[in-house]
């Protein structure tokens, strides 16, 4: 897209013409319209839930945002222009003296249209509309922490923590968003029972309380003269007539900053700053949405009655919640012409009996709800998960289970409450097309009937589910769904129907005779499989940080330590600081680990490690050893003192490794890689904040699969990377004259090399000359690629396709090309035959 000025695209079945793609929107950073479109496409799965069913007010910069000294002209738009596509979702809102048709960002096509016309900032109210366009009561509460002159983000963080403490005491758990402008927005979800006036009054009182307790830090009055050195707690954005920039929206500032959801741990960082669009794109690639607890809150049923009997939409009193209104969100998120998913017929919905309002709770002595049918569907979407659906009031109440159904009562799994589904969905299995909401394959994992012990809407469900013979549930399970305030959890109850008593303890067996000493075998390293946290359901997993270095198998015999790479290359001479026999325990052993070089902040730096690779001369190795020392992180033990350990479960090998590591000599660059007992999502967040590569997940009962790739070890990377073969280069120009401009990359496909793109960024200056010397010595007369485009082949130099490297990248394009690859370095530990095709 970036190389074109105009392109016709189909987005979710809607045709759009994207124009002036090379136009500079942010002059100070050179950010183009194509990059703005790419950003909004990347964050769409996160921004759309935060904006869905909310009338949008837009700020447009048709001629770009300008610079800090000369800002561009901005147009503030509420009403949807006549030229807007007819398929854009819209809400007609009647104001006191006029009526506006507002667009709603309910799909990627609308978001793309807005980016195309330079509507950079998207602002929404704290309330949604129902299917008829009637405003509902607020489902969000927001405080805008705005620093005055002499104050900044540190002061905003301090106020945010003070506000959080008060809100938590009230059972609310706020989410911070660095606004991308000056301050912080603090969001909390609401249950939809209060009017905007009531929410505003509460926010005003909270602001006054903070000002009263901390007069030197907080001000609640809007007067600018009172704000020097203080933080304004702007409570007014809870007014029904006010809007706030939606999380993940770009800002029309000189730099392309973003209203970015953050963690409270991030707010503790002394280097906290606003994030630009490139940083947010990297964050969303992890799949972690820090705003999910707010944007994924269950949409209150349209027209839901409230405690005072007045409908939340402002309509007539006593309006009942119908099946049709409960399914409005489901219908609004899908196009019946594009997806095979079932749609409720309007006649069936209209004729359904009115149901009790969701605010109605069982009274003492009332019988429990009877239950109904259930289905659990296996959803191979952007991230694999299960979807649990329970019949309730004429619809299927639904939860997504990213980690599946828990197998033991000791561990609760996350459950994300999603929109109600029609009853017809209980039998649905099929493929939701790419580009549609929930795109991917849907199959039935299990289904059957359930009996209900308790159903408190928005709070708690306890039910016993009986699945089909051979179903994934494994028979009958008693489960609880619990809303903890910021998220739902699914819990396997300790008391299960028909549970068997524990089997009697076995009689002690006589001790076995000592095993004969086993010889050391060839322990080629066990290989992990790339995956996501969705792949970790249903088993006991242990976690380690992923070390960004070179894999090594360490063999110790009497008087000698040998290091071997994963492809069988001898590394012993290259890393002499790791082969001092006195550093290691006595006796024969074989261990597995990672060689790393530490950079800034004592973090593994793969680029720095490149300085130690491929050195052969003793003098070069000694010089490099002095300037770039390395460390070895041990994470497995396959053989120890005459015993083959590879057949033991990982937890047992780990115990033996810890005992082995306890005998390492102090002061040597040898370390034990820690096993971390934390929630994997928290570990991934911590790894991201520390600048690490990711997390390794290992099944507790997994054996060491010598020389084989296994799904018992899962690599959870924070960014996408790909091993590639270098097949050529294009000459450089300007500062790169005499070296190269870009390397041409491929992936082996049978006997051919499939072209996947070129990389021209990420190189250190010292690498340019080293790389060109390496390539010139391998120059070949013919292209090794089977399918390189003519424009990329023009003027290229070809090389023998035997050098493996690694790049990071954004995503894969349609023709199988890497989008925005960045050089990471050579992989001398791997050969072309080791490279796997992308999924």
Secondary structure, DSSP 8 states (H G I E B T S, - for coil): -TT-SEEEEEETTEEEEEE-TT-EEETTTTEEHHHHHHHHHHHHHHHHHHHTTSBEEEEE-TT--B-SSSB---EEE-S--TTS-TTS-EEEEE-SS-EEEEEB--SHHHHHHHHHTTEEEEEE-S--B-TTS-B----EEEEEEEE-TT--HHHHHHHHHHHHHHHHHTT---EEEE-SSSSEEEEEE--S-S-HHHHHHHHHHHHHHHHHH-TTTEE-S--GGG-TTSEEEE-GGGSTT--EE-TT-B--SSS-BB-EE--HHHHT-TT----BHHHHHHHHTTT--TTHHHHTS----TT-B-TTS-BTTS--TT--B-HHHHTHHHHHT--TTT--S----HHHHHHS--B--TT----TT------EEEEEEEEESSSEEEEEEEEETTEEEEEEETT-S-SSTT--EEEEEEEEE-GGGGG--EEE-TTSTT-EEEEEEEEEEEEEEEEETTTEEEEEEE--TT-TT-SEEEEEEEE-SS-EEEEE-SS-TT----------------------------EEEE--GGGGTTS-EEEEE---SEEEEEEEETTEEEEE-TTS-B-TTTTGGG--GGGS-SS-EEEEEEEEEB-GGG-B-HHHHGGGTT--SHHHHHHHHHHS-EEEEEEEEEEETTEE-TTS-HHHHHHHHHHHHTTS-TTSSEEE---B-S-HHHHHHHHHHHT--EEEEEETT----TT-EEEEEEEEESS-EEEEEEEEEEE--GGGTTSEEEEEEEEEETTEEEEEEEE-SS--HHHHHHHHHHHHTTEESS--BSS--HHHHTTEEEEEEEEEEEEE-S-B-TTS-BSS-EEEEE-TT--GGG-----
